[in-house]
Amino acid sequence: MRTPAGTECPYYYADFYRGRSTQECRLIGRNPHSEKWEPTLCARCPVPAILRANGCPHMVLEAQAVRRWLGLVRRVEVYAVCTYAQVEVEDPYVGCGHCHPQAATVLSTPEAEQ
């Protein structure tokens, strides 16, 4: 579904049919430690970009809304886990490197190699 920021995200849900006014992020909503989700968080959320960059079926995402900069700025933090290799994914845009080793070597950033 298209988010208020204009990107496609499978975790965003909105229902405005016949006077309803329901908007929610189902990824942030299932995290009990997260702050309350607001539609403005979609503008800077990294989840749609991660899903466009990495289509691995073994990667599971968890997200939470957090406050930064003395509580003034709210943003989304993403945590990724590979269910195939049972490891935490350091760079969700690339993947864990175990499921698709050829893609991890081609897509690794020069900063990560240093």
Protein Blocks (a to p, Z undefined) as FASTA:
>chain_A
ZZfkopacfkbccdfeghiacdddfklmmpmkbccddfklmmmccklmmmmmpccfkbcc
ddddddeehhlaccdddddddfklopacfblmnonolmmmmlmmmmpcfklmZZ
